[in-house]
């Protein structure tokens, strides 16, 4: 029935939905009438109409229930770029993404949207008027970026229109706003300690 088709197309899952970006995404999806499930290692908040699934991203059996019935999955789970835990970056960004792709196929998910990073094409100089054809950085600026490149490749290579599974990666440069736990607090702390090197405006 058309009603059931509409319900299915309006059902989505946000992996990493308890994080800064994930929570904002959940709120916007709810505003637009989507039925939202969240999968994360912790439940960071409560919202009416949101189903939470707590588990490890690398555990396919824990992940599958969160994907059931979803037509689109938003994957925005990642350790903080400021972390220096190389094993964690690899486990979440690479191995976790392999698990996500496998679980999406198994659950019949039609679309996967990955939050990647602009750093995957950054070579140490300003990028102006770049297109999507810009090659990946040959010398990634850090291990976080190295694993984000691997992650993005996995997701884009998994795109299979013939089998009804579409994937895309978005590359935000910097994310900030209400409840920002990183960028603005770091800037404020640096300013208080007299470490600011630039005045904007």
ZILINQUI-V480742 format. One record per pair of residues at least 4 apart in sequence whose C-alpha atoms are under 6 Angstrom apart, sorted by the first residue. I is the first residue (numbers start at 0). J is the second residue. D is the distance in whole Angstrom. If there is no record, write none. Layout:
i;j;d
I;J;D
I;J;D
//
This chain:
i;j;d
8;70;5
9;33;5
9;34;6
10;33;6
10;34;5
10;69;5
11;35;5
11;69;5
11;70;6
11;71;5
11;72;6
12;35;6
12;36;5
12;37;6
12;72;5
13;37;5
13;72;6
13;73;5
14;37;6
14;38;5
14;74;5
14;75;6
14;76;6
15;21;6
15;39;5
15;75;5
15;76;4
16;21;4
16;22;5
16;37;5
17;21;6
17;22;5
17;43;5
18;22;6
28;33;5
29;33;5
35;49;5
36;49;6
36;50;5
36;51;6
37;51;5
37;52;6
38;52;5
38;53;6
39;53;5
40;53;5
40;54;5
40;55;6
41;53;6
54;61;6
56;95;5
57;95;5
57;98;6
59;98;6
63;102;6
67;106;6
69;108;6
70;108;5
70;109;5
71;109;6
71;110;5
71;111;6
72;111;5
73;111;6
73;112;5
74;113;5
75;114;5
80;143;6
88;92;6
89;93;5
90;94;5
90;95;6
91;95;5
92;96;6
92;146;6
92;150;6
93;150;5
99;103;6
102;106;6
103;108;5
109;163;6
109;164;5
110;164;6
110;165;5
110;166;6
111;166;5
112;166;6
112;167;5
112;168;6
113;168;5
114;168;6
114;169;5
115;168;6
115;169;6
115;170;5
116;170;4
116;171;5
117;170;5
117;171;6
117;172;5
119;135;6
119;136;6
119;144;6
119;148;6
120;135;5
120;136;5
121;136;6
122;136;6
139;144;6
139;145;6
147;151;6
152;156;6
155;166;6
158;164;6
158;165;5
158;166;5
159;164;5
159;165;6
160;164;6
160;165;6
175;179;5
181;185;6
189;194;5
189;195;6
190;194;6
190;195;5
//
